[in-house]
């Protein structure tokens, strides 16, 4: 199988630079006129999948909103993943896992091994037990053409206390993460398979992203406050590697499938304008 970086590059070339989340939180279910139960979850996920699965490059289900319904919710997540992949979208599961040893290896197997019922194209991961602790994820991803997006500079205000703390050599924790991921992606073409998560709402980062050579997931666009134009300020010379991510801005247009598609198209138009023709 081609590497995730290759597959992502191809998907973005064919469908455009856009990731859309599937975040069925209670408020959004209510806005759609759905009950906050397993039937509402199923209807929501199915509607988004059928509306966007054949047109958006990357779809990002938020695992927690499925997990809260237990085994029935996980069954819907498994079904959603299968339907999205069958429709041609790359599936990035937002789980933000991070651990050590056999536990992180088990997480890797759960999401990045093709024999798993929740096998996806890529996952999000937390590096705060050390980037090296995520090695089993990176290794299994490489073996099976998967990807990992590692948290670096997130949009939540609480994150700065950790991410901008200084290490012994004077770099911030975030820059240390950035530099270690850059090393893992060195020499990869057209794009490395280990990405970073950098919030679109944070403004000028003061960090060097120029050597990452991997995808830069940019959540926080739309309802969370950032605009596509803000990406130029946040990412600077690293702009060509950015994968903009919208959730509520697009999902809020539902439950009408045509309205969902129109909202995704508007977001993509804004992203193309900000990033240049891709």
N, C-alpha and C positions, 0 to 999 in steps of 0.2 A: 504494500500500500504506500502511496505517496505520503510524505510527511504532512503534519497538520499545517505547517507554514505554507507549503505548496498548495494544499487544498483550500486554505483560507484565502490565499492570494487569488486563486482561480474563482472562488465564490464571489469575492468582492469585485473582481473584474467583470463577471457575468451579471451579478445582481445589484452591485453598488455597495458602498461603504455604510452599512447599517446593521445594527444589532437591536432586536426588540425583545424586551423581557416579557415573561409570563408570570405576573405577580398577583395571584388571586387572593388579595387580602380582604378582610371582611368589608371594609368601606367600599371597595371597588365592586365586590359582588352585589352589595346593596344598590350601588349606583346603576348596575345592570338590571336591577329588579330580580335578583336571584337570592335565594336563601343561603345562609352561611352553613351549608351542610354538604354532604358528599355529592348530592345531585347538582347543587349549584357549582361546586368545583368542577365536576365533569362537564357540565354545559359550558362553563367559562373556557376551560382548557381546549375543549373540542372546537369551539367557535373561533378562538384565536388561531389554532392550528390550521383549520380549514381556510381561514381568510388569508393567512400570511405565509404558511409553510412553503408554498410554491413560488414565492416572490422575494422573500427577505433572505439575505445571505446567512445571517446567524440569528438563532432564536435562543434566548437565555431564560429557561425556567428557574424560578427561585424555589429550591428544594423545600425550604422550611414551610412554605404555604401548602405543600402537599403532605409533608410529614405530620403536620398537626392533626390530620385526619386518620393517622395510624395506617394499618395495612391496606385499607381501602383507598386511602389517599395515595399511597405508594403504588398501588396497582394502576391508578389513573396516571401517575407520573410515568410509569413504564410504558403505558399505552401512548401517552403523548409523545414521548421520545421516539417510539417506533414510527408513529405517524409523521412526525416532523422529518425524520431522516428519509422516510419513503418519499416525501414530497420534495426532497432535495436540499433542505436547510441543514446547515451545520448546527449541532446542538451543543451549547455551552451551558453546563449545569452549574448554577451558582450555589456552591455548598461551603466555600471558604474553609475547607478542611486543613488541618495541620496537626501533626503529632510526630512520634519518633518510632524507629525500629519496626517491629512487626505490625504495630497498629497503623502507621502511615502506609505500610505495604498493603495492609488489608483495605484501606481506603482506596489506594491505587487500583487494586484488583476489582473493587466494587464498581468503579466508574470507568476505568480505562482498559479493562480486559474484555475483549469481544464476546466472551462466554457469559458475561454478567447480564442479568435482565435490565440493569440500569446503565448499560454501556453507552457512553456519549462520546462526542468528538473532543471535548475539552471540559476542564473544570476550573473553578477558582480555588486558590489555596492561600493559607496564611503562613508567612515565613517566620513568625515570632518565636519559634523554638529553634531557629537557625535555618538559613536557606539550605544548608547541606542536609538537614533532616528530611527534606522533601525529595531527596535523591531517588527513593523507590518510585515516586510519582513520575519524575522526569524520565527514569529508565523505562518504565512500562509504557509511558506515552511514546517514547522514541521507538520502542519495539512494535507498537501497533498503530502508528500514524496518528497519535493523539496529541493534545496540547494541554498546557497548564498556564493559567493566568495568576500571577503571584501579586498579592497586595503590596503596593509601594507607597503611594501618596493618596490617601482616601479623602473623601469629601466631608466625612463627619468630623466635627470640631474636636472630639475626644482623641482622635487619632494622632493629632499633631504632637501631643506630649511624648508619645513613643517614637513616631516616625521621624520627627525632627530633633530628637535627642542626639547628642554627639557621642561618637565612639572614641576609643583610645587614640585613633590616628587622626581625629578631627573631622572625619566625615560624619554626616548624619546617618542614622539607621536606614533611612530611605535610600540614600546614595549608596550605602553598602549593599543593599538588596539590588538596586539597579545595576551596580557594577558586577555583582556575582552572576546575575542573569545575562548580562552582556557577554561574559566569558562563555557561558553555556551556548549562546547563539552564534559565537564567532565563526565566520566562514560559511554560514548557512545561506543557501540561495533557493528561491528568491526572498525568503523570510524565515527566520528561526521559528521554532514551535513553542518556545517558552515566552509567554507574554507578561506584561505588567498591567496592574489596575491603577490608573491615575484619574482621580475625579475631575470632571469638567468644570466644577464650581470653584476650584482652589486658586485661580488666577496664576500669575507668574510663579512657577514652582521654586525658582532659585536652585534647581537641580539639573544635572547634565544627563539628558536622555539620548544624546546623539549616537551613542555606540550600542544601543540595545539590540538592534537588528532583529527585533521580534515585534509582534503586534502589541499595541497600546490600547487597552480597553478603556473607554472614557464614559463612565456612567454619570448620571446627574443632569442630563439634558432634558429640556422641556419643563415639566411641572416641578422638578427639583431646583430650577432656578437658572441653569446655564443655557446659553444659546449656542448654535453651531458656530457663530462668529467668535465666541469665547475660546474655541479650540486653538486659534492662532496664537493667542496670548499664553495659554497653558503649555502648548507643545512646541512652539517655535519651529526650529529646523527639523524636529522629529515628526512634524505634521503628516508626512506621507504614510507613516506606520499606524495612524490612529484608526481605531474602530469605534465610531460613536455609538452610544447605547441609550435608547429611549425605553421608558416603560409607561408610566401613567399618561404621558402626553399622547401616546398612541392608543393605549388600552381604554382611556377615558372616552374615546369616540364610539365604543361598542354600546350595545351588543350587535348593531347592524354590521354585517360583514363588509358591505361596500364602504361604510364609514370608516371601518378599521383600515381597509386598504387605502382609502384616500388619505387618512392621517399618516400612514406609513410612507406613502408617496411624497407627502409634503415634507416630512422629516428627511427623507432621502434627498430631495431637491435642495433643502437647506444645507445638508452635509456636503453634497457635491460642490455647492457654491463656496463653502468654507475651505474645503480640502483641495479644490481643483478637480478637474475631470478625472474620475476613476471609474 
